[in-house]
Amino acid sequence: MNEVNLTRIKLLSVFLLSNILLFYKGALYLNIVLFSIILFYISLNKKFLAFISWLKPLFIISIIIFIIQREPLSSLRILSLSSLVFLLINTTELSHIMKALSFLPKQISYILSLSLGMIPQLSKEVKQITIAQQARGHKINWNIFKSYLPLLLPLFTKSFIRAEQISISMQARGFDYSEK
């Protein structure tokens, strides 16, 4: 089986699993089992530290959602869906994902592959911003607003700048958002 077909199977399974996790009401145990399996698989592949650093902000968000909604299923959905995306991104090359999405219209496949490609770049930028803020004396603790606001503001600024650059380059290559 070639890489394109394998990637299509991965994308289809992620799509089906995410729909089951989102829309099936009694998916509490399924979320726990899926999250545990992904955690076990990632720990075997020695990407556990990257996974934990990627999962830490999502864990905080899921705790906040749990406090607001008092529903553990919402928090588990966030954790299991984000770990599913992490697993897809870390086990599949971006070029294979682009080739697997070639049956879609070019604009849609380009946007999807661009979105998936931005996730590793954002995690690298978070690490760089964290190091820069720690060099300035910033300490990260459990106070969400004091700890993560100095990290999020530069991240959003860089993301908006990158989005503008991508928009300009897409328009230069003929991806126009206006109808012709």
C-alpha positions as CSV (number, residue, x, y, z in Angstrom):
1,M,0.0,0.0,0.0
2,N,1.5,3.3,-1.0
3,E,1.8,6.4,1.3
4,V,-1.1,8.3,-0.3
5,N,-3.6,5.5,0.4
6,L,-2.2,5.0,3.9
7,T,-2.6,8.7,4.6
8,R,-6.1,8.7,3.2
9,I,-7.0,5.9,5.6
10,K,-5.5,7.8,8.5
11,L,-7.4,11.0,7.5
12,L,-10.7,9.0,7.1
13,S,-10.2,7.3,10.5
14,V,-9.5,10.6,12.2
15,F,-12.6,12.1,10.6
16,L,-14.8,9.1,11.6
17,L,-13.4,9.0,15.2
18,S,-13.7,12.7,15.7
19,N,-17.4,12.6,14.5
20,I,-18.1,9.7,16.9
21,L,-16.4,11.5,19.8
22,L,-18.3,14.7,19.1
23,F,-21.8,13.5,18.3
24,Y,-22.2,10.2,20.3
25,K,-23.8,11.1,23.6
26,G,-22.4,8.2,25.6
27,A,-18.8,8.5,24.4
28,L,-17.3,9.1,27.9
29,Y,-15.6,5.7,28.1
30,L,-14.7,5.9,24.4
31,N,-12.9,9.2,25.0
32,I,-11.0,7.8,28.0
33,V,-10.0,4.6,26.1
34,L,-8.9,6.6,23.0
35,F,-6.9,9.1,25.0
36,S,-5.2,6.3,26.9
37,I,-4.4,4.4,23.7
38,I,-2.9,7.5,22.1
39,L,-1.0,8.3,25.3
40,F,0.4,4.8,25.4
41,Y,1.4,4.9,21.7
42,I,3.1,8.2,22.0
43,S,5.0,7.1,25.1
44,L,6.3,4.1,23.1
45,N,7.5,6.4,20.3
46,K,9.4,8.6,22.7
47,K,7.5,11.7,21.8
48,F,6.0,11.9,25.2
49,L,7.6,15.1,26.3
50,A,6.5,16.9,23.1
51,F,3.0,15.6,23.6
52,I,2.9,16.7,27.3
53,S,4.1,20.2,26.4
54,W,1.6,20.4,23.6
55,L,-1.2,19.1,25.8
56,K,-0.6,21.3,28.8
57,P,-2.5,24.4,27.6
58,L,-5.3,22.2,26.3
59,F,-5.5,20.5,29.7
60,I,-5.9,24.0,31.3
61,I,-8.6,24.9,28.8
62,S,-10.4,21.6,29.5
63,I,-10.3,22.2,33.2
64,I,-11.8,25.7,32.7
65,I,-14.5,24.1,30.5
66,F,-15.2,21.5,33.2
67,I,-15.5,24.2,35.9
68,I,-17.9,26.2,33.7
69,Q,-20.1,23.4,32.3
70,R,-19.6,20.7,35.1
71,E,-19.6,18.1,32.3
72,P,-16.5,15.8,32.1
73,L,-17.4,14.7,28.5
74,S,-16.7,18.2,27.1
75,S,-13.2,18.2,28.7
76,L,-12.4,14.7,27.6
77,R,-13.5,15.5,24.0
78,I,-11.1,18.4,23.8
79,L,-8.2,16.2,25.1
80,S,-9.0,13.2,23.0
81,L,-9.6,15.2,19.8
82,S,-6.5,17.3,20.2
83,S,-4.4,14.2,20.9
84,L,-5.8,12.6,17.8
85,V,-4.7,15.6,15.7
86,F,-1.3,15.5,17.4
87,L,-0.9,11.8,16.5
88,L,-1.9,12.5,12.9
89,I,0.5,15.4,12.6
90,N,3.4,13.5,14.2
91,T,3.0,10.3,12.2
92,T,2.3,11.7,8.8
93,E,4.4,14.0,6.6
94,L,2.7,17.2,5.4
95,S,3.4,16.3,1.8
96,H,1.6,13.0,2.1
97,I,-1.4,14.8,3.6
98,M,-1.4,17.2,0.6
99,K,-1.2,14.3,-1.8
100,A,-4.0,12.5,0.0
101,L,-6.2,15.5,-0.2
102,S,-5.7,15.9,-3.9
103,F,-9.2,14.7,-4.8
104,L,-10.6,17.9,-3.1
105,P,-10.6,21.2,-4.9
106,K,-7.2,22.8,-4.8
107,Q,-8.3,25.7,-2.6
108,I,-9.8,23.4,0.0
109,S,-6.8,21.0,0.1
110,Y,-4.4,23.8,0.2
111,I,-6.2,25.5,3.2
112,L,-6.4,22.1,5.1
113,S,-2.8,21.3,4.5
114,L,-1.8,24.9,5.4
115,S,-3.8,24.6,8.6
116,L,-2.2,21.3,9.6
117,G,1.2,22.6,8.8
118,M,0.8,25.6,11.0
119,I,0.4,23.5,14.2
120,P,4.0,22.5,14.4
121,Q,5.2,26.0,13.6
122,L,3.0,27.4,16.3
123,S,4.4,25.0,18.9
124,K,7.9,26.0,17.9
125,E,7.0,29.6,18.3
126,V,5.5,29.0,21.7
127,K,8.8,27.4,22.8
128,Q,10.8,30.4,21.4
129,I,8.5,32.9,23.1
130,T,8.6,31.0,26.4
131,I,12.4,31.0,26.3
132,A,12.4,34.7,25.5
133,Q,10.0,35.6,28.2
134,Q,11.9,33.4,30.8
135,A,15.1,35.3,29.8
136,R,13.2,38.5,30.7
137,G,12.4,37.0,34.1
138,H,8.8,35.8,33.5
139,K,7.8,32.8,35.6
140,I,5.1,30.4,34.5
141,N,2.8,29.2,37.3
142,W,-0.8,28.1,37.6
143,N,-2.3,31.6,37.5
144,I,-3.6,31.5,33.9
145,F,-3.8,35.2,33.2
146,K,-0.5,36.2,34.7
147,S,1.4,33.2,33.2
148,Y,0.0,32.8,29.7
149,L,-0.9,36.4,28.7
150,P,2.8,37.4,28.1
151,L,3.0,34.2,25.9
152,L,-0.2,34.6,24.1
153,L,0.1,38.3,23.0
154,P,3.4,37.8,21.0
155,L,2.0,34.5,19.7
156,F,-1.2,36.2,18.4
157,T,0.9,39.0,16.9
158,K,3.2,36.7,15.1
159,S,0.2,34.6,13.9
160,F,-1.6,37.6,12.5
161,I,1.6,38.7,10.7
162,R,2.1,35.2,9.3
163,A,-1.6,35.0,8.2
164,E,-1.2,38.3,6.4
165,Q,2.0,37.1,4.6
166,I,0.2,33.9,3.6
167,S,-2.8,35.8,2.4
168,I,-0.5,38.0,0.2
169,S,1.3,35.0,-1.2
170,M,-1.9,33.2,-1.9
171,Q,-3.3,36.1,-3.8
172,A,-0.1,36.4,-5.7
173,R,-0.5,32.7,-6.7
174,G,-4.1,33.1,-7.9
175,F,-6.0,32.1,-4.8
176,D,-8.5,34.9,-4.8
177,Y,-11.4,35.0,-2.3
178,S,-13.7,37.1,-4.4
179,E,-16.0,35.4,-6.9
180,K,-15.2,35.7,-10.5
